[in-house]
Amino acid sequence: MKMPRVLLLNPPIHDFAAYDFWLKPYGLLSVGGRLRGRAELKLFDYLDRLHPAAQGEKLRKDIWGRGEFRNEPLDKPALFNAIPRRYHRFGLPRSAFRAFVEREGPFDFVLIQTVMTYWYPGVKESIEDIRAYSPNAKIVLGGVYATICHAHAQTIGADFVLDGLNLDPLWKFMKVEPNPSGLPVWDLYDTLDTGVLKLADGCPFKCTYCSVPQVYPTFHSRPMDRSLAELDFLIERGAKNAVFYDDALLYQPDKILVPFLKEAIKRGSRLNFHTPNALNARFISKELAELMVEAGFKIIYLGFESSAYEWQKKTGGKVYSHELKDAIENLCAAGAKIENIAAYLIMSHPNGDQQNVEESMRFANDLGIRVMLSEFSPIPGTPDGEMCRKWIDLDEPLTHSKTAFPIVFMGEEKVNRLKNLSRDLNAKLRIDQPGSSV
């Protein structure tokens, strides 16, 4: 029986800003792995900065695999007319994808990964081109937008929208029997600098602003032999950096992270590990910090959100101020470079008057680490997101924009003041700490 021809597609981003903090379509590649030997697979990743179509672009990058995306100006959706920011399309040229489909198509199925809910215009663009250049292909959407805004995702032109993590409906739709042992299809990249690892799904915490409980209802670890096989495959493919996409990487460390890192060290892994998702500082003991640094952790982001105790407690009690301080001390004592440690703080939260954002920024900065403002994105179905219906039409995913909502909620002047403060505080650290490698 002839195998179906399947295109795995990571769409472009339409947004005010985007930067490659190790963005890889791990979910899509993992689904592709389940199709190994069951389908003829092709990949087009609009956000692959190492793709031949991106060569010749003078884009800034750093030694850890992060960098700028190619971008071009776009007209803003009418909803954003009052937002004084420029709108862009981020990713490879549209013409490169059209040429790819003409050359490699036609396809029987196109599987598209979705991420931010307000990035759906890039998904729509992709659907339009597939309809034009491979009109008989069945288009499938999966991922965060397809799950959180399932009803809306069903209106933009796909044939099938997968809701949640259960892939059985997908296999039934495609009429294939999945390969349970297939590894993510990192081998479909011509050049691979950065890969993704995930040791567990979900998060045991129930922060009131977070969408993870909607996408991953329960927390559970993945089989260790599977995680180690994925590690080995990334090394085999030539990756230099690996990022953890876990939402609770440090939870139950003695059962999950510690044995993984010990085995990675034993195998002589030379990968640089990074944590774009915020780590819970509460779990960074002296012993764990030493193991992390020995294993190769380089860029470490910590979740802090606020130094206000009542706000911390009200939103989930994930981490408190003294725990952040202890974590930084443990990491630095173990040999981590303090200039490679940063703390995320939420800006424009609907309970921001209880959050003391400026005070929180100064608290984190006084500990010697960089501050990363994480603009609040109102997510439907979360307690804090639902609060925002009084200001925005939450049923329109564009209103979830982390650039637009802070301006709508706080006003441009206050947003600019906080961003300028963050820049000034971080600039002071760069003066105090010459030789930063980031």
C-alpha positions as CSV (number, residue, x, y, z in Angstrom):
1,M,0.0,0.0,0.0
2,K,1.3,3.4,-1.0
3,M,2.3,5.6,2.0
4,P,0.7,9.1,2.2
5,R,2.8,12.1,1.4
6,V,2.8,14.4,4.5
7,L,4.2,17.9,4.9
8,L,5.0,19.1,8.4
9,L,4.7,22.9,8.4
10,N,5.8,25.4,11.0
11,P,4.0,28.7,9.9
12,P,5.4,32.3,9.8
13,I,4.6,34.7,12.6
14,H,2.5,37.8,12.2
15,D,3.1,40.0,15.2
16,F,4.6,43.2,16.5
17,A,7.8,41.5,17.6
18,A,9.4,38.1,17.6
19,Y,12.9,36.8,18.4
20,D,14.3,33.3,18.2
21,F,14.7,32.2,21.8
22,W,15.3,28.7,20.6
23,L,11.8,28.3,18.9
24,K,11.5,24.9,17.4
25,P,8.2,23.0,16.5
26,Y,8.9,20.2,18.9
27,G,5.3,19.0,19.0
28,L,5.1,18.9,15.2
29,L,8.4,17.1,14.9
30,S,7.3,14.5,17.6
31,V,4.1,13.8,15.6
32,G,6.4,13.4,12.6
33,G,8.3,10.8,14.5
34,R,5.2,8.8,15.1
35,L,4.8,8.8,11.3
36,R,8.3,7.3,10.6
37,G,7.9,4.4,8.3
38,R,4.2,5.2,7.9
39,A,4.4,8.2,5.6
40,E,6.7,10.0,3.2
41,L,7.6,13.1,5.2
42,K,8.8,16.6,4.3
43,L,9.4,19.6,6.6
44,F,9.1,23.3,5.9
45,D,9.9,25.4,9.0
46,Y,9.4,29.1,8.3
47,L,11.3,29.9,11.4
48,D,14.5,28.0,10.5
49,R,17.1,30.7,10.5
50,L,19.7,28.2,9.1
51,H,17.5,27.4,6.1
52,P,19.2,28.2,2.7
53,A,16.5,30.7,2.0
54,A,17.6,32.7,5.0
55,Q,21.3,32.9,4.0
56,G,22.5,36.3,3.0
57,E,20.3,38.0,5.5
58,K,22.4,40.1,7.9
59,L,20.7,39.0,11.1
60,R,22.1,39.3,14.6
61,K,22.7,36.1,16.5
62,D,24.6,35.0,19.6
63,I,26.8,32.0,20.5
64,W,24.0,30.1,22.1
65,G,21.8,29.6,19.1
66,R,19.5,32.6,19.6
67,G,19.0,35.3,16.9
68,E,16.8,37.5,14.9
69,F,14.2,36.3,12.4
70,R,14.0,37.6,8.9
71,N,11.1,40.1,8.9
72,E,9.2,42.3,6.6
73,P,6.6,45.0,7.4
74,L,2.9,44.1,7.3
75,D,-0.3,46.2,7.5
76,K,-1.7,45.9,10.9
77,P,-5.1,44.2,11.4
78,A,-7.8,46.8,11.9
79,L,-8.1,45.7,15.5
80,F,-4.6,47.1,16.1
81,N,-5.1,50.5,14.5
82,A,-4.8,52.2,17.9
83,I,-1.7,50.4,18.9
84,P,1.4,52.6,18.2
85,R,3.7,49.8,17.2
86,R,4.8,48.4,13.8
87,Y,3.5,45.1,12.7
88,H,5.7,42.5,10.9
89,R,5.8,39.1,9.2
90,F,8.6,37.0,10.7
91,G,10.0,34.0,8.9
92,L,11.3,32.8,5.5
93,P,9.9,34.5,2.3
94,R,6.4,33.4,1.3
95,S,7.9,32.7,-2.2
96,A,10.3,30.2,-0.7
97,F,7.4,28.1,0.6
98,R,5.4,28.4,-2.6
99,A,8.5,27.2,-4.6
100,F,8.9,24.3,-2.1
101,V,5.4,23.1,-2.5
102,E,5.6,23.3,-6.2
103,R,8.8,21.3,-6.2
104,E,8.0,18.8,-3.5
105,G,4.2,18.5,-3.8
106,P,1.5,17.5,-4.1
107,F,0.8,16.3,-0.6
108,D,-1.9,14.1,0.9
109,F,-1.8,15.8,4.3
110,V,-0.3,19.0,5.7
111,L,0.1,19.1,9.5
112,I,0.5,22.6,10.9
113,Q,1.7,23.4,14.4
114,T,0.1,26.4,16.1
115,V,1.5,28.2,19.1
116,M,0.4,31.6,20.3
117,T,-3.3,32.2,19.8
118,Y,-2.8,35.6,18.3
119,W,-0.4,34.2,15.7
120,Y,-3.2,32.6,13.8
121,P,-2.9,35.1,10.8
122,G,0.3,33.3,9.9
123,V,-1.5,30.0,10.0
124,K,-4.2,31.4,7.7
125,E,-1.5,32.6,5.3
126,S,-0.1,29.1,5.1
127,I,-3.5,27.5,4.6
128,E,-4.2,29.9,1.6
129,D,-0.9,28.9,-0.1
130,I,-1.5,25.2,0.5
131,R,-5.0,25.5,-1.1
132,A,-3.4,27.2,-4.1
133,Y,-0.4,25.0,-4.6
134,S,-1.5,21.6,-3.3
135,P,-5.3,21.9,-3.5
136,N,-6.1,18.3,-2.7
137,A,-4.1,18.1,0.6
138,K,-6.0,17.6,3.8
139,I,-4.9,20.3,6.3
140,V,-4.7,19.5,10.0
141,L,-4.1,22.0,12.8
142,G,-2.8,21.1,16.2
143,G,-1.1,22.7,19.2
144,V,-1.9,25.5,21.6
145,Y,-4.1,27.8,19.5
146,A,-6.0,24.7,18.1
147,T,-6.7,23.6,21.7
148,I,-7.3,26.8,23.6
149,C,-9.3,28.5,20.8
150,H,-10.7,25.3,19.2
151,A,-13.9,26.9,17.9
152,H,-12.1,29.8,16.3
153,A,-9.4,27.5,14.8
154,Q,-12.2,25.6,13.0
155,T,-13.1,28.8,11.1
156,I,-9.8,29.6,9.3
157,G,-9.9,26.9,6.6
158,A,-8.4,23.6,7.9
159,D,-10.0,20.2,7.3
160,F,-9.4,18.9,10.8
161,V,-8.5,20.7,14.1
162,L,-7.0,18.5,16.8
163,D,-8.0,19.5,20.3
164,G,-5.6,18.5,23.0
165,L,-2.9,15.8,23.3
166,N,-4.8,12.7,22.3
167,L,-3.5,11.8,18.8
168,D,-5.9,8.9,18.2
169,P,-8.4,11.2,16.3
170,L,-5.5,12.3,14.0
171,W,-4.4,8.7,13.2
172,K,-8.0,7.8,12.5
173,F,-8.4,10.9,10.2
174,M,-5.2,10.0,8.4
175,K,-5.9,6.3,8.4
176,V,-2.5,5.4,9.6
177,E,-1.1,3.2,12.4
178,P,1.4,5.3,14.3
179,N,5.0,4.2,15.1
180,P,5.2,4.3,18.9
181,S,9.0,4.4,19.0
182,G,9.7,7.0,16.3
183,L,11.9,9.8,17.4
184,P,11.2,13.5,16.6
185,V,12.3,14.1,12.9
186,W,15.3,16.3,13.6
187,D,16.9,14.6,10.6
188,L,14.5,16.6,8.3
189,Y,16.6,19.8,8.9
190,D,19.5,20.3,6.6
191,T,21.5,22.0,9.4
192,L,20.7,21.7,13.1
193,D,22.2,23.9,15.7
194,T,19.6,23.7,18.4
195,G,17.2,20.9,19.5
196,V,14.6,20.4,22.2
197,L,14.2,18.0,25.0
198,K,11.2,17.4,27.3
199,L,11.3,15.1,30.3
200,A,7.8,15.6,31.5
201,D,4.4,17.0,30.4
202,G,2.3,19.4,32.3
203,C,2.8,21.2,35.6
204,P,1.7,20.4,39.1
205,F,1.2,24.1,39.9
206,K,-2.0,25.9,39.1
207,C,-0.9,29.5,38.4
208,T,-4.0,31.5,37.7
209,Y,-2.5,33.2,34.6
210,C,-1.1,30.1,32.9
211,S,-2.6,28.0,30.0
212,V,-0.6,24.8,30.7
213,P,-3.4,23.1,32.7
214,Q,-5.6,23.5,29.6
215,V,-3.1,22.0,27.3
216,Y,-1.6,19.4,29.7
217,P,-4.3,18.6,32.3
218,T,-2.0,16.4,34.4
219,F,1.7,16.3,35.2
220,H,3.5,13.1,34.4
221,S,7.1,12.2,33.5
222,R,8.2,10.7,30.3
223,P,10.0,7.3,30.0
224,M,13.7,8.0,30.8
225,D,14.9,5.7,28.1
226,R,12.9,7.7,25.6
227,S,14.3,11.0,26.8
228,L,17.9,9.7,26.6
229,A,17.3,8.4,23.1
230,E,16.2,11.9,22.1
231,L,19.3,13.3,23.7
232,D,21.5,10.8,21.7
233,F,19.7,11.7,18.5
234,L,20.3,15.4,18.9
235,I,24.0,14.8,19.5
236,E,24.1,12.5,16.4
237,R,22.5,15.2,14.3
238,G,25.2,17.7,15.3
239,A,23.2,20.0,17.7
240,K,25.3,22.2,19.9
241,N,22.5,23.5,22.1
242,A,19.5,21.8,23.7
243,V,16.6,23.6,25.4
244,F,14.2,22.1,27.8
245,Y,10.6,22.8,26.9
246,D,9.3,21.4,30.3
247,D,6.9,23.5,32.2
248,A,8.1,22.1,35.5
249,L,11.6,20.9,34.8
250,L,12.7,20.9,38.4
251,Y,9.7,19.2,39.9
252,Q,10.5,15.9,41.5
253,P,14.1,16.3,40.5
254,D,15.4,13.1,42.1
255,K,13.0,11.1,40.0
256,I,13.3,13.0,36.7
257,L,16.0,15.6,36.1
258,V,18.8,14.3,38.3
259,P,18.9,10.8,36.8
260,F,18.7,12.3,33.3
261,L,21.6,14.7,33.9
262,K,23.7,12.0,35.6
263,E,23.3,9.8,32.6
264,A,24.0,12.7,30.2
265,I,27.3,13.3,32.0
266,K,28.1,9.6,32.0
267,R,27.6,9.6,28.2
268,G,29.9,12.5,27.7
269,S,27.3,14.9,26.4
270,R,28.8,18.2,25.3
271,L,25.5,20.0,24.7
272,N,24.8,23.4,26.1
273,F,21.6,23.2,28.0
274,H,19.2,26.3,28.2
275,T,15.9,26.9,29.9
276,P,13.7,29.4,27.9
277,N,10.7,28.3,30.1
278,A,11.0,29.7,33.5
279,L,12.5,27.4,36.2
280,N,11.0,27.3,39.6
281,A,13.7,28.7,41.9
282,R,12.2,26.9,44.9
283,F,13.8,23.6,43.8
284,I,17.3,24.8,43.0
285,S,19.2,23.4,45.9
286,K,23.0,23.6,46.3
287,E,23.3,19.9,45.1
288,L,21.0,20.4,42.1
289,A,22.7,23.6,41.1
290,E,26.1,21.8,41.1
291,L,24.7,19.0,38.9
292,M,23.1,21.4,36.5
293,V,26.3,23.4,36.0
294,E,28.4,20.2,35.6
295,A,25.9,18.9,33.0
296,G,26.3,22.0,30.9
297,F,23.5,24.4,31.8
298,K,24.3,27.9,30.4
299,I,21.4,30.3,30.0
300,I,19.0,30.0,32.9
301,Y,15.7,31.8,33.2
302,L,13.9,31.8,36.5
303,G,10.2,32.5,37.1
304,F,9.7,35.3,39.6
305,E,6.7,37.3,38.5
306,S,6.6,39.6,41.5
307,S,8.3,40.3,44.9
308,A,4.9,41.1,46.5
309,Y,4.1,38.3,48.9
310,E,0.3,38.6,48.8
311,W,0.3,38.6,45.0
312,Q,2.6,35.6,44.9
313,K,0.3,33.7,47.2
314,K,-2.9,34.7,45.4
315,T,-1.6,33.7,41.9
316,G,-0.4,30.2,42.9
317,G,2.4,30.6,45.4
318,K,4.9,29.2,42.9
319,V,8.0,31.0,44.2
320,Y,8.8,33.6,46.9
321,S,11.4,36.3,47.0
322,H,13.8,34.5,49.4
323,E,13.7,31.4,47.2
324,L,14.8,33.4,44.2
325,K,17.7,34.8,46.2
326,D,18.8,31.3,47.5
327,A,18.6,29.9,43.9
328,I,20.9,32.6,42.5
329,E,23.4,32.1,45.3
330,N,23.4,28.3,44.8
331,L,23.8,28.6,41.0
332,C,26.7,31.1,41.3
333,A,28.4,29.0,43.9
334,A,28.2,26.1,41.6
335,G,29.9,28.0,38.8
336,A,27.1,29.5,36.7
337,K,27.8,32.9,35.3
338,I,25.5,35.5,36.9
339,E,25.2,37.4,33.6
340,N,23.6,34.3,32.1
341,I,20.8,34.2,34.7
342,A,17.6,36.2,34.3
343,A,14.3,36.5,36.0
344,Y,10.9,36.8,34.3
345,L,8.5,39.3,35.8
346,I,4.9,39.7,34.6
347,M,3.8,43.1,33.3
348,S,0.2,44.3,32.8
349,H,-1.4,41.6,34.9
350,P,-5.0,42.6,35.7
351,N,-4.1,42.6,39.4
352,G,-1.0,44.6,38.7
353,D,-1.8,47.1,41.4
354,Q,-1.0,44.4,44.0
355,Q,2.1,43.2,42.1
356,N,4.5,46.2,42.6
357,V,6.2,45.7,39.2
358,E,8.9,48.4,39.6
359,E,9.8,47.3,43.1
360,S,10.0,43.7,41.9
361,M,12.3,44.6,39.0
362,R,14.6,46.5,41.4
363,F,14.6,43.6,43.8
364,A,15.7,41.1,41.1
365,N,18.2,43.5,39.7
366,D,19.7,44.1,43.1
367,L,20.5,40.3,43.2
368,G,22.7,40.9,40.2
369,I,20.6,39.3,37.5
370,R,18.9,40.6,34.4
371,V,15.2,41.4,34.4
372,M,13.0,40.1,31.5
373,L,9.5,41.7,31.4
374,S,7.0,39.1,30.4
375,E,4.0,41.0,29.1
376,F,0.7,39.4,30.2
377,S,-1.3,37.7,27.6
378,P,-5.0,37.1,28.6
379,I,-5.8,33.5,27.9
380,P,-9.4,32.4,27.7
381,G,-10.2,29.7,30.2
382,T,-7.6,30.9,32.8
383,P,-8.9,32.7,35.9
384,D,-6.8,35.8,35.2
385,G,-7.5,35.8,31.5
386,E,-11.3,35.6,32.1
387,M,-11.0,38.8,34.2
388,C,-10.0,40.7,31.1
389,R,-13.3,40.3,29.3
390,K,-14.2,43.7,30.8
391,W,-11.5,45.3,28.6
392,I,-11.3,43.2,25.4
393,D,-13.2,40.7,23.3
394,L,-11.5,37.6,24.5
395,D,-13.2,35.5,21.8
396,E,-11.0,37.2,19.2
397,P,-7.5,35.7,19.6
398,L,-5.8,38.9,18.3
399,T,-6.8,40.6,21.6
400,H,-4.5,38.1,23.5
401,S,-1.5,39.9,22.0
402,K,1.2,40.5,24.6
403,T,2.1,43.7,22.9
404,A,-1.4,45.1,22.4
405,F,-3.0,44.1,25.7
406,P,-0.6,45.9,28.0
407,I,-1.1,49.1,26.0
408,V,-4.9,48.7,26.1
409,F,-4.8,48.0,29.9
410,M,-2.1,50.2,31.2
411,G,-1.6,52.9,28.5
412,E,1.5,53.4,26.3
413,E,3.2,55.8,28.7
414,K,3.4,53.3,31.6
415,V,4.4,50.4,29.3
416,N,7.2,52.5,27.9
417,R,8.3,53.6,31.4
418,L,8.6,50.0,32.6
419,K,10.4,48.8,29.5
420,N,12.9,51.7,29.8
421,L,13.5,50.9,33.4
422,S,14.2,47.3,32.5
423,R,16.6,48.3,29.8
424,D,18.4,50.8,32.2
425,L,18.7,48.2,35.0
426,N,20.1,45.6,32.7
427,A,22.5,48.1,31.1
428,K,23.8,48.9,34.6
429,L,24.6,45.2,35.1
430,R,26.5,45.0,31.8
431,I,28.7,47.9,33.0
432,D,29.2,46.2,36.4
433,Q,29.9,42.8,34.8
434,P,32.2,43.3,31.7
435,G,32.8,40.4,29.4
436,S,29.2,39.1,29.3
437,S,28.9,36.3,26.8
438,V,25.3,37.0,26.0
